[in-house]
């Protein structure tokens, strides 16, 4: 399913990737069973989003959002496997997917990452 164009906000997705980098930097380092390096996954995502200080034309933005969402999925899966959980982490994951045009996926993945189901910030 392609991203929902009305939700895509690549500059803010870049900001959220930075928040996730900060979140991990302030936590004890954990490695998921796969051996993936979570910081490298986030650095790759941040690099994908860095060129977008404004939203590009629609078609380009949707392609970029789709590519970034693939990386975000990999990151979110590995975060869960590494055992990181927290309300703020879950909120950032939800916001990231919303800004990439996948709000329903973000709502589901945020719970896996520890967002409280009764959080007042949940839609």
Buried (B, 14 or more C-beta within 10 A) or exposed (E): EEBBEEBBBBEBBBBBBBBBBEBBEEEEEEEBEEEBBBEEBBEBBBEBBEEBEEBBEEEEBBEBBBBBBEBBBBBBBBBBBBEBBBBEBBBBBBBBBBBBBBBEBBBBBBBBBBBBEEBEEBE
